[in-house]
Every structure is written in C-alpha cells, then in structure tokens.
C-alpha cells in the first residue's frame, strides 16, 4: 500500500482516503512554477474518494492554476460496502468535472487500450498548458474490501459476471491473439508461468522464518 520510489516519480501512497489527490496537485504545482519541466502528475483514487473534501479542494485549485495533473478515478462500484449509485447523485464521477470547468471522460477501465488512449490524450493536453483532466475508469473490485468481508452488499452473480467476462488481462490477451501478436498457446504458457512464479513466492514467504525483533525499525525512519 505504501510503495514509493521518488527517483522513478512515485511519491508514495497515503492511508487516508483521497489524500494522495492533494499531494499530486502539489507535485504538479512544483513542476510548473519551480522545476519548469513538462512533467505531469497523475493520481489514482477510488469512487469513494470523490466525496471527500480534498477531492473538491484539489480539483478546484488545479483548475484555477491550470496545473498539469490527471485525476484518475478507478470507479470499482463500491466504497467499502457503499454502492457508488447510492453515494453520488450524478450517474458518472466524470460529471463532477463540469463544476470546475475541466475536461473529463469515462472509459472502460478493464480495456487496457481505452485507458491508455484516454490518459495519453490527457497528458498531451496537460503538456500543452491545457490544464487538468478527470478520467473515470469503470472497473470492479473482485475481492472483499478486507479479509473476511462477508460481502452481503453484492451478489455472487455480479462478482462472477465481472470475473468471467470482464477480466482485463484475459480481454487484452484475446485482443493480442486477434491481432496476431501472440498465439493462444503462447499466452496460455505465459499465464501458467506467472501462476507458478506466484505460487513459488507464496511458498517461500510461508516457509521463511519470522523476522527478528532487531529488525523492527529497519527502513522505518529516514537517515
């Protein structure tokens, strides 16, 4: 959850819902008035975050200052157990962009190429001083929000529908086969190899000894 690599431009996640949105706006502001680069900030958040104050404050400031930032909402239909249809009076998260006078779009979040094209267009606009863009990617959370989530707020059929027919990896794989990039057998081999790698990693982790007490503070504090 807290992956960060500043040298690669990954500033890190935030445990507070939506707070990464404000950090991205700050980064975009720094790129524009301090670093004077053509860099673009991009922040990911779920549909639940668009009802937080920081979303509105950050999008408004980005619009006012015409900042190079992309707001990427991964609308997975549920904020923990609350359906987006219940929490929002407008049908699409992208509709909220109109209040701040910035462009927006809604794309199939399980279509790799659709997401790529939408973000590419937004990046180009930002680098041409076109300001921020709100991109809503419609997708789905396969698992519960937490381990042991009883998931009484949705049906098993709904989950099966998304898992069976809208798996983004399988859909993109089918596209590559249709385009002649891969043979079906080659993809099956890649899938099998990947599963084996994951199983080996899990087995290694489960068979490894517990960490020693002396490692409690390793990499916890800077310097």
C-alpha positions in Angstrom: 0.0 0.0 0.0 2.8 2.4 0.8 5.1 1.8 -2.2 7.2 4.8 -3.1 10.2 5.4 -5.4 10.9 9.1 -5.7 13.6 8.7 -8.3 11.0 7.0 -10.6 8.5 9.7 -9.8 6.3 7.6 -7.5 5.8 9.9 -4.5 4.0 7.2 -2.4 0.5 6.2 -1.4 -1.4 7.6 1.5 -3.5 5.6 4.0 -6.1 8.4 4.3 -8.7 8.1 1.6 -8.2 10.7 -1.1 -5.2 12.5 0.4 -3.0 11.5 -2.5 -5.1 13.8 -4.6 -3.7 16.8 -2.8 -0.2 15.6 -3.0 -0.4 15.2 -6.8 -1.7 18.7 -7.1 1.3 19.9 -5.1 3.6 18.0 -7.3 2.1 19.4 -10.4 2.4 22.9 -9.0 6.1 22.3 -8.3 6.7 21.1 -11.8 5.0 24.2 -13.2 6.5 27.0 -11.1 9.7 25.6 -9.6 11.1 22.9 -11.8 9.8 24.3 -15.1 9.5 20.8 -16.7 6.9 19.2 -18.9 6.2 16.6 -16.2 2.6 15.6 -15.5 1.3 14.4 -12.1 -1.2 11.5 -12.1 -3.1 10.4 -9.0 -5.2 7.3 -8.6 -8.2 7.0 -6.2 -11.4 5.1 -5.9 -15.0 6.3 -6.3 -15.4 6.7 -2.6 -12.7 9.4 -2.5 -14.7 11.8 -4.7 -17.0 12.5 -1.8 -14.1 13.7 0.4 -13.3 17.4 0.8 -9.7 17.0 -0.5 -11.0 15.9 -3.9 -13.1 19.1 -4.4 -10.4 21.4 -3.0 -7.6 19.8 -5.0 -9.5 19.7 -8.3 -10.7 23.3 -7.8 -7.1 24.5 -7.2 -5.7 22.6 -10.1 -8.4 24.1 -12.4 -7.8 27.7 -11.1 -4.0 27.4 -11.5 -4.3 25.3 -14.8 -2.0 22.7 -13.4 -0.6 19.6 -15.3 -2.3 16.9 -13.3 -4.6 14.0 -14.2 -7.2 12.8 -11.7 -7.6 9.1 -12.3 -10.7 7.7 -10.6 -10.8 3.9 -10.6 -14.5 3.5 -10.1 -14.8 0.0 -8.8 -18.5 0.4 -8.0 -18.1 0.2 -4.2 -16.6 2.4 -1.4 -16.1 -0.5 1.0 -19.8 -1.6 1.0 -21.5 1.6 -0.3 -22.5 1.4 -4.0 -21.5 4.5 -6.0 -25.1 4.8 -7.2 -26.2 5.4 -3.6 -23.4 7.8 -2.6 -23.5 10.0 -5.7 -26.5 12.0 -7.1 -24.9 12.0 -10.6 -24.5 8.9 -12.7 -20.8 9.3 -13.5 -17.9 10.5 -11.5 -16.7 12.3 -14.6 -19.8 14.5 -14.5 -18.3 16.3 -11.5 -15.6 17.9 -13.7 -18.1 20.3 -15.1 -18.3 22.1 -11.8 -14.6 23.1 -12.2 -14.6 23.7 -15.9 -12.1 21.0 -16.7 -12.4 18.2 -19.3 -13.3 14.7 -18.3 -14.1 11.3 -19.8 -15.4 7.9 -18.8 -13.7 4.8 -20.2 -13.9 1.1 -19.8 -11.3 0.5 -17.0 -10.9 -3.1 -18.0 -9.9 -2.2 -21.5 -6.1 -1.6 -21.4 -6.1 0.3 -24.7 -9.0 2.5 -23.9 -7.4 3.6 -20.6 -4.1 4.2 -22.4 -5.6 6.4 -25.1 -7.6 8.5 -22.5 -4.6 9.1 -20.4 -2.3 9.8 -23.4 -4.8 12.5 -24.5 -4.9 14.0 -21.0 -1.1 14.0 -20.8 -0.7 15.7 -24.1 -3.3 18.4 -23.1 -1.5 19.0 -19.8 1.9 19.4 -21.5 0.3 21.9 -23.9 -0.8 24.0 -20.9 -4.3 22.7 -21.2 -4.7 22.1 -17.5 -6.1 19.1 -15.5 -8.3 16.3 -16.7 -10.6 13.9 -14.7 -10.5 10.4 -16.1 -13.1 7.9 -14.8 -12.2 4.2 -15.4 -15.1 1.9 -14.8 -13.9 -1.3 -13.3 -14.7 -3.7 -10.4 -13.3 -4.9 -7.1 -13.2 -8.7 -7.3 -12.5 -9.4 -3.7 -13.9 -8.1 -0.5 -12.7 -4.7 0.8 -10.9 -6.5 3.6 -10.0 -10.1 4.6 -13.2 -11.7 6.0 -15.5 -9.2 4.3 -18.9 -11.0 4.2 -19.8 -9.1 1.0 -23.5 -9.0 1.8 -23.9 -5.8 -0.2 -23.5 -7.5 -3.6 -24.5 -10.8 -5.2 -22.3 -13.7 -6.2 -23.7 -13.5 -9.7 -22.5 -9.9 -10.0 -18.9 -10.8 -9.0 -18.9 -13.8 -11.3 -20.0 -11.7 -14.2 -17.1 -9.3 -13.8 -14.6 -12.1 -13.1 -15.8 -14.3 -16.0 -16.4 -11.8 -18.8 -14.5 -8.6 -17.9 -11.1 -9.8 -16.7 -8.8 -7.1 -18.2 -5.9 -9.4 -18.6 -7.8 -12.0 -20.4 -9.6 -9.4 -22.6 -6.3 -7.8 -23.6 -4.8 -11.3 -24.2 -7.7 -12.1 -26.6 -7.1 -8.8 -28.4 -3.4 -9.7 -28.9 -4.3 -13.1 -30.3 -6.8 -11.5 -32.6 -4.1 -9.1 -33.8 -1.7 -11.9 -34.4 0.8 -10.7 -31.7 0.6 -14.0 -29.9 -0.7 -17.5 -30.5 -3.2 -18.7 -27.9 -0.8 -21.4 -26.8 1.9 -18.8 -26.1 -0.4 -16.8 -23.9 -1.5 -19.9 -22.0 2.2 -20.7 -21.3 2.7 -17.1 -20.0 -0.3 -17.4 -17.7 0.9 -20.8 -16.4 4.5 -19.5 -15.8 3.1 -16.4 -14.0 0.9 -18.6 -11.7 4.0 -20.8 -10.9 6.0 -17.7 -10.0 3.3 -16.5 -7.6 2.9 -19.9 -6.0 6.7 -20.1 -5.5 6.8 -16.7 -4.0 4.0 -17.6 -1.6 5.6 -20.8 -0.6 8.9 -19.0 0.0 7.2 -16.4 2.2 5.2 -19.0 4.2 8.3 -21.2 4.8 10.6 -18.2 5.8 11.3 -17.6 9.5 9.6 -14.8 11.4 11.6 -11.5 11.4 13.9 -10.9 14.4 13.0 -8.2 16.9 16.1 -6.2 16.0 14.7 -5.6 12.5 11.6 -3.8 13.9 12.9 -0.3 12.9 14.8 -1.2 9.7 13.8 1.2 6.9 11.2 2.8 9.2 12.9 6.2 9.6 14.9 8.3 7.1 18.6 8.8 7.9 
